[in-house]
Every structure is written in structure tokens, then in C-alpha cells.
Amino acid sequence: MIQKAFMAGLIFGVFPELLGMLITKWNKNEHRIFLNYIYGIMIEFAVTEVFAVPLIILKKPFHILSAYWLMSCIILCMISIILNAFNIKDIFKRFIESLKKIHWTVILVVLLVLSQAFVLTRYAHIDNDDSRFVTYATIAIQQDAMYTKEYNTDAIDIVELPMRDIFSPFPMYTAIVAKHLDIHPAIVAHTIFPAILIPIAYMVFWQIAFALLEKDMVRANVFCVIISVIYMFGDFSDRFYFTHLLYRIWQGKAILANIVIPMSLLVYYECATQNRIINWISLYIMFIAGCLTSQMGILLLPICIGVLTVIYMIKYRKISYGIKSLCAVMPCLIYGFMYLLMK
């Protein structure tokens, strides 16, 4: 039990904060502790994608991916500690000081978000997609195989790899977490992920509101309250992204719609307004993370950012925005080309 708690603290606490500092170190933002966490989770996704795709194509066992992922995160965290040795204490000191000036709207936002996370964590939601997403993760742990077994009956070997899944292997991230926590992937997906990913989604919404509403914290809090209420009463269909956040957030496509795409749009806004190298590197990481979550991310993210690129190229009359956007979107282009080539 102590070991599980320790690993959970590393994967969902220490790792995200330290990994996120690799990016936020270069951003002068007064809310870095939240951005650290968002960027850190995206880097965890990106590391999974970078190692998982080639290992899956080469039909390597899952334990290699799991070891590479953990080793890479530890190395990156050590680099982050070295780079931020004099900043870590100051970041948490400012965060603690900000807690002394909490506005009542913050408490309301926290209660709404935690209540939504609690409902999905405490109560069961049965979804047919579990037969694929959770089963792939379970097979990875139990049989040490990645997409080489038929998910409907794991006794059958797959001759040809499933092209629609191998370039967006989010179940492998679920399997990595489950393996290191020594917990069944179904429990990770239905209990742990909602408690982590639903608050992250609202962190992203808050950051967007803060950036667009003239950096007014109270107005950003009110925005999150309104969004939270809309989500709670937005269950029009089981395929709508409101439902995906509150019922199906353990699935990659739900993470893409509610976290990765909104965060990518915010990062591109910072790219266009600040035009610093670190902003474009952040966007590049977002694209890799988006590729992991869903095959639709390989298509939708370039389209979304492409539209914004055209708008800002016209607004600022800078063709360099187009060149930098093309470089940032390269992961999607590479995985998309590989998909067409292998198919």
C-alpha cells in the first residue's frame, strides 16, 4: 500500500510538476504551479508516444516501454531540478501566499470541480469502449504484448497490427500507470484518471479565461463556474464532449477534446502574441501528446492550428508564423504519413 501511494505521488505529483518546470522556467507566469502540472502531464503523454509507436511497430514487449518511460521521466526530472534549483522554493512560496488571499469564487470552482470528479470516481459508468481501450492495457500487463493480441479474445495473435490504434496508443499510458502502481487498468481508468484529468481540464479552462479576460482572476473564476454548470447540464448525447469529460475522461478521445485541443489553442495564442522559442516548443509537445490520445488528434490539431496560423499571419503580416507552425505540426504529419504508408 505504501509503495502504491509512493508511486502514485511520483507519477501524478512529483513528475508533472518537475517536468512542467522544464517549460515554465522560461515563462514569467504568476500561476506557474498549475501550468507546471498541465505541461507535465502533456510531457508524460509525449514521452509515451515517442517510445510506444516504434516499439509497437517492432512488436517489442510492453515491459521495455514501461522501463523506458520511467527512466526517461526520471532523467527529465533530474534535469528540471538542476535547471530550477533556485526557483522551486520561490514557486511554492508564492503559491502558499496566494492561498491567503482566496476569493470566494475560487472555493465555488473547487467545490464544483471536485464534486464532478468525485461522482465519476465513486460511482461506476459502464462503457462499451472499455472492451477495447481497457482490454489493450490489460493485455499489455498480463501478456507483455502491445497490440499483437486480438482484444476480443486475447488467445488469438494479430497478423497485421491495427493501424487505427498503434499511432495513438493511449491504452499503453494506462498500462504504464497501472503497472507502476500495481493496480488493474480498469481501476486506473475508472477511478484514478477521473480524479486527475477532470481537474486538469478545468485548469486549462481557467488558464484560457485568465489569458483572454485581461488576466482578471475573479472573472476567470466566474467563467469556470459557468462552464462547470454548462457541463453538468450538457448531457445531450453520449458522444458530446460534455459527456466525454464527465463520463469518459479515461478515453483518449475525451482527453483530446477537453484538454489537449483547448490547451493547444492557448499555447498557440501565446506563440502568436509572445513569439518566443519556448512557446513553439510547447506547441510541438502538445502535438505529440495529441497524437497519443486519439487518431483524430493527428488530423484535428493541424486543422485547428492551421486556421489560427492563417489568421495571425494576416494580422501580423509575418510568414515566419507559418514556417514555425509547420515545424510544430511535424509530429502529426509524420505519424499521418506513416499511417498511410503502412496501411
C-alpha positions in Angstrom: 0.0 0.0 0.0 2.8 2.4 0.9 4.6 1.6 -2.4 1.5 2.2 -4.4 0.9 5.6 -2.7 4.6 6.5 -3.3 4.4 5.6 -7.0 1.1 7.5 -7.3 2.7 10.5 -5.7 5.6 10.3 -8.2 3.5 9.8 -11.4 0.7 12.2 -10.6 2.5 14.6 -8.3 6.3 15.0 -8.5 6.7 14.0 -12.1 4.2 16.5 -13.6 5.4 19.4 -11.5 9.1 18.9 -12.3 8.5 18.0 -16.0 6.3 21.1 -16.4 9.1 23.3 -14.9 11.2 22.4 -18.0 8.8 24.7 -19.9 7.6 27.2 -17.4 11.1 28.1 -16.2 11.3 30.3 -19.3 7.7 31.7 -18.9 7.2 34.5 -16.4 3.8 33.4 -15.2 2.4 34.1 -11.7 0.4 30.8 -11.8 3.2 28.5 -12.7 2.3 25.8 -10.3 -0.9 25.0 -12.3 0.9 25.3 -15.7 3.6 23.1 -14.4 1.1 20.4 -13.8 -0.6 20.7 -17.2 2.6 20.8 -19.1 4.0 18.0 -17.0 1.1 15.7 -17.9 1.4 16.6 -21.6 5.1 15.7 -21.4 4.3 12.4 -19.8 1.9 11.8 -22.8 4.6 12.9 -25.3 7.2 10.6 -23.8 4.7 7.7 -24.1 4.0 8.4 -27.7 7.7 8.8 -28.7 8.7 5.4 -27.3 5.4 3.5 -27.8 5.0 3.9 -31.6 8.3 2.5 -32.7 8.3 -0.3 -30.1 4.8 -1.3 -31.1 5.7 -1.4 -34.8 8.8 -3.5 -33.9 6.5 -5.8 -31.8 8.6 -5.4 -28.7 7.2 -6.5 -25.3 5.4 -4.0 -23.1 7.9 -4.1 -20.2 10.5 -2.3 -22.4 8.2 0.6 -23.0 7.4 0.8 -19.3 11.1 0.8 -18.3 12.0 3.4 -21.0 9.1 5.6 -19.9 10.0 5.6 -16.2 13.7 6.1 -16.9 13.1 9.0 -19.3 10.8 10.7 -16.8 13.3 10.3 -14.0 16.1 11.7 -16.2 14.0 14.7 -17.3 13.0 15.4 -13.7 16.7 15.4 -12.7 17.4 17.9 -15.4 14.5 20.0 -14.3 15.8 20.0 -10.7 19.2 21.2 -11.9 17.7 24.0 -14.0 15.2 25.1 -11.4 17.3 24.6 -8.2 16.8 28.2 -7.2 13.2 28.6 -8.3 11.3 25.7 -6.8 11.2 27.2 -3.3 10.0 30.5 -4.6 7.3 29.0 -6.8 5.7 27.1 -3.8 6.2 30.1 -1.5 4.2 32.4 -3.9 1.5 29.7 -4.2 1.1 29.4 -0.4 0.9 33.2 -0.2 -1.8 33.3 -2.9 -3.8 30.9 -0.8 -4.1 33.5 1.9 -6.0 35.8 -0.5 -8.5 33.3 -1.8 -11.6 34.9 -3.3 -15.0 33.1 -2.6 -15.3 32.3 -6.3 -12.2 30.1 -6.0 -14.0 28.0 -3.3 -17.0 27.7 -5.5 -15.0 26.5 -8.5 -13.1 24.0 -6.4 -16.3 22.5 -4.9 -17.9 22.2 -8.4 -14.9 20.6 -9.9 -14.2 18.2 -7.1 -17.9 17.2 -7.0 -17.8 16.2 -10.6 -14.5 14.3 -10.2 -16.0 12.6 -7.1 -19.1 11.3 -8.8 -17.2 9.6 -11.6 -14.5 8.3 -9.2 -17.0 7.0 -6.7 -19.7 5.6 -9.0 -19.4 3.2 -11.9 -20.1 4.1 -15.5 -20.2 1.2 -18.0 -19.0 2.0 -21.5 -18.7 -0.4 -24.4 -15.4 1.2 -25.4 -13.8 -0.4 -22.4 -13.8 -3.6 -24.3 -11.0 -2.1 -26.5 -9.2 0.6 -24.5 -9.1 -1.1 -21.1 -8.6 -4.6 -22.6 -5.5 -3.5 -24.6 -4.0 -2.1 -21.4 -4.8 -5.3 -19.5 -3.3 -7.5 -22.2 -0.1 -5.3 -22.2 0.4 -6.0 -18.5 -0.8 -9.6 -18.3 0.8 -10.9 -21.5 3.5 -8.3 -22.0 2.2 -7.7 -25.5 1.3 -4.4 -27.3 -1.4 -4.7 -30.0 -0.3 -8.2 -31.0 -3.3 -9.9 -29.5 -6.9 -9.6 -30.6 -8.7 -7.6 -27.9 -11.9 -9.6 -28.2 -10.1 -12.8 -27.4 -6.5 -12.4 -26.3 -5.7 -16.0 -27.2 -5.5 -15.0 -30.9 -2.4 -13.4 -32.3 -2.8 -10.5 -34.7 -1.0 -11.0 -38.0 -1.3 -7.3 -39.0 -1.1 -4.5 -36.5 -4.3 -2.4 -36.1 -3.3 0.8 -37.9 -6.1 2.9 -36.3 -4.6 2.2 -32.8 -0.9 1.9 -33.0 -0.2 5.6 -33.7 -2.4 6.7 -30.9 -1.7 4.1 -28.2 -3.2 5.9 -25.2 -4.1 2.5 -23.6 -0.4 2.0 -23.2 -0.2 5.0 -20.9 -3.0 3.5 -18.9 -1.0 0.2 -18.8 2.2 2.1 -17.7 0.4 3.8 -14.8 -1.3 0.5 -13.8 1.9 -1.4 -13.9 3.9 1.0 -11.8 1.0 1.4 -9.3 0.4 -2.4 -9.3 -3.3 -1.8 -9.9 -5.7 -3.2 -12.5 -6.0 -1.0 -15.6 -9.8 -0.8 -15.2 -9.4 0.7 -11.7 -6.8 3.2 -13.0 -9.2 4.2 -15.9 -12.4 4.4 -13.9 -11.1 5.7 -10.6 -7.7 7.4 -10.8 -7.9 9.1 -14.2 -11.2 10.9 -13.4 -9.8 12.3 -10.2 -6.8 13.6 -12.0 -8.0 14.6 -15.5 -11.2 16.3 -14.7 -9.4 18.9 -12.5 -6.7 19.3 -15.2 -9.4 20.1 -17.8 -10.7 22.9 -15.6 -7.1 24.1 -15.0 -6.9 24.5 -18.8 -10.3 26.3 -19.0 -9.1 28.7 -16.2 -5.8 29.4 -17.9 -7.7 30.2 -21.2 -10.1 32.5 -19.3 -7.3 34.2 -17.5 -5.4 34.9 -20.7 -8.4 36.2 -22.6 -10.2 38.2 -19.8 -7.4 40.7 -19.2 -5.8 38.5 -16.5 -8.6 39.1 -14.1 -8.7 36.2 -11.6 -12.2 36.8 -10.4 -13.6 36.9 -13.9 -11.7 33.7 -14.8 -13.2 32.0 -11.7 -16.7 33.1 -12.8 -16.0 31.7 -16.2 -15.1 28.3 -14.8 -18.3 28.3 -12.7 -20.4 29.0 -15.8 -18.5 26.3 -17.8 -18.9 23.8 -14.9 -22.7 24.3 -14.8 -22.9 24.0 -18.6 -21.0 20.7 -18.5 -23.2 19.3 -15.7 -26.4 20.1 -17.7 -24.8 19.3 -21.1 -25.5 15.6 -21.3 -27.3 15.8 -24.7 -25.6 12.7 -26.1 -23.1 10.1 -25.0 -21.0 11.3 -28.0 -21.0 15.0 -26.9 -17.8 16.3 -25.4 -19.6 17.4 -22.3 -20.4 13.8 -21.6 -16.9 12.8 -22.6 -15.4 14.9 -19.8 -17.8 13.8 -17.0 -18.3 10.1 -18.0 -15.5 9.0 -20.3 -12.4 11.1 -19.4 -10.2 7.9 -19.2 -10.5 7.6 -23.0 -8.0 9.3 -25.2 -10.6 11.0 -27.4 -12.1 12.6 -24.3 -8.7 13.9 -23.3 -8.1 15.2 -26.8 -11.4 17.2 -26.9 -11.4 18.6 -23.3 -7.7 19.0 -22.5 -5.3 18.8 -25.5 -7.1 20.8 -28.1 -8.1 23.7 -25.7 -4.5 23.8 -24.3 -3.0 23.7 -27.8 -5.2 26.7 -28.8 -4.0 28.6 -25.6 -0.3 27.7 -26.4 -0.7 28.9 -30.0 -2.2 32.2 -28.7 0.9 32.6 -26.6 3.0 31.7 -29.7 1.3 34.4 -31.7 1.4 37.1 -29.0 4.8 36.4 -27.5 6.5 34.6 -30.3 9.2 33.0 -28.2 11.0 29.8 -28.9 9.7 28.2 -25.7 6.2 28.8 -26.8 6.7 27.0 -30.1 8.5 24.1 -28.3 5.4 23.9 -26.0 3.2 23.7 -29.1 5.4 20.9 -30.5 4.9 18.9 -27.3 1.1 19.5 -27.4 1.0 17.9 -30.9 2.9 14.8 -29.8 0.6 14.5 -26.8 -2.4 14.9 -29.0 -1.2 12.1 -31.3 -1.1 9.8 -28.3 -4.6 10.4 -27.2 -6.6 9.7 -30.4 -6.0 9.2 -34.1 -8.4 12.2 -34.6 -5.8 14.3 -32.9 -3.4 13.6 -35.8 -6.0 15.3 -38.1 -7.8 17.8 -35.9 -4.9 19.5 -34.3 -3.2 20.6 -37.6 -6.6 21.8 -38.9 -7.2 23.9 -35.7 -3.8 25.4 -35.6 -3.7 25.8 -39.4 -6.7 28.1 -39.2 -5.2 30.2 -36.4 -1.9 30.4 -38.3 -3.6 31.9 -41.4 -5.4 34.4 -39.2 -2.3 35.5 -37.3 -0.1 35.6 -40.5 -2.6 38.0 -42.0 -2.9 40.0 -38.8 0.8 40.4 -38.1 2.0 40.0 -41.7 4.6 37.5 -40.7 5.2 34.5 -42.9 7.5 33.1 -40.1 4.4 32.1 -38.2 3.5 29.7 -41.0 7.0 28.2 -41.0 7.1 27.8 -37.3 3.6 26.3 -37.2 4.7 23.8 -39.9 7.6 22.7 -37.8 5.4 22.3 -34.7 2.8 20.3 -36.6 5.5 17.9 -37.9 4.7 15.1 -35.5 1.1 14.9 -36.9 2.4 14.9 -40.4 5.0 12.2 -39.7 2.5 9.9 -38.0 -0.1 10.6 -40.6 2.3 9.8 -43.4 3.4 6.6 -41.6 -0.2 5.6 -41.2 -0.9 6.0 -45.0 2.4 4.2 -45.9 1.8 1.2 -43.6 -1.9 0.9 -44.4 
